[in-house]
Amino acid sequence: MRVLKNIVSQLHVYIVWLILSAVLWGFVFNILTDAPAAKKLVLFAEVESSRDRELSAELEEHRPEGIRLIQVHSFDYAMFDEQGLLNADFYIVSAASAEEYRASFRPLDTEKFSADGLTLLELDGQPCGILVWDGEKGSAAAYLDYGEGEYYLFLGANSLHAGEKDDAAYELLREILQLP
């Protein structure tokens, strides 16, 4: 009985240690399973819902050389990682939201990517977005639940993989456009 009273009287200490342990192990797990920006590609999608893990797994099968990790997140994820949103490699956003996020997009380099047969969205007179959802059908529809209207795929203005370090973003962009 005395042992039980002793445990109960120290319960708050055990709970604090349990919480600290969970935070520490979560931090360690994140370090072990994440990759630096130079070794990963990140896509943020402004959609009603998405199957992030399934789309990430599908894109991992077509991972460009030098890339260790591909992550897909909905814009809701940005509540936890605003820097991740600002430094993403790809964005899928509705045509209605494109101007709002304009500063986050880079123009498409038509030297590195042939846009033949694709519908492009021009911003400031430069091709920036590629139509991925026309309101009825489009790319990655098996993984992304688009809302109403058109959706475009953009390259991130801060992407390391769209010409500065390598062209991995352009390689993966082609794969995204091929997804059912």
NORFEN-V595290 format. One record per residue. N is the residue number from 1. D_CENTER is the distance of its C-alpha to the mean C-alpha in whole Angstrom. Layout:
BEGIN
N:D_CENTER  N:D_CENTER
END
This chain:
BEGIN
1:54  2:54  3:51  4:49  5:50  6:49  7:46  8:45  9:46  10:44  11:41  12:39  13:39  14:38  15:35  16:34  17:34  18:32  19:29  20:29  21:29  22:26  23:24  24:25  25:24  26:20  27:20  28:22  29:19  30:16  31:18  32:19  33:16  34:13  35:13  36:14  37:12  38:15  39:14  40:10  41:7  42:4  43:3  44:4  45:7  46:10  47:12  48:15  49:13  50:11  51:12  52:8  53:11  54:13  55:10  56:9  57:13  58:13  59:11  60:13  61:16  62:16  63:14  64:16  65:19  66:18  67:14  68:14  69:11  70:8  71:5  72:4  73:4  74:7  75:8  76:11  77:9  78:10  79:13  80:13  81:11  82:12  83:12  84:8  85:8  86:10  87:10  88:6  89:7  90:7  91:7  92:9  93:12  94:15  95:18  96:20  97:17  98:17  99:19  100:18  101:15  102:17  103:17  104:13  105:14  106:16  107:19  108:18  109:21  110:23  111:25  112:22  113:21  114:23  115:22  116:26  117:26  118:22  119:22  120:21  121:21  122:22  123:22  124:25  125:26  126:24  127:21  128:18  129:16  130:17  131:18  132:16  133:17  134:21  135:22  136:23  137:21  138:18  139:16  140:14  141:16  142:16  143:13  144:12  145:15  146:15  147:18  148:21  149:21  150:19  151:15  152:14  153:12  154:12  155:11  156:11  157:14  158:13  159:12  160:14  161:14  162:15  163:19  164:19  165:19  166:18  167:17  168:15  169:12  170:15  171:16  172:12  173:13  174:16  175:15  176:12  177:15  178:18  179:16  180:18
END
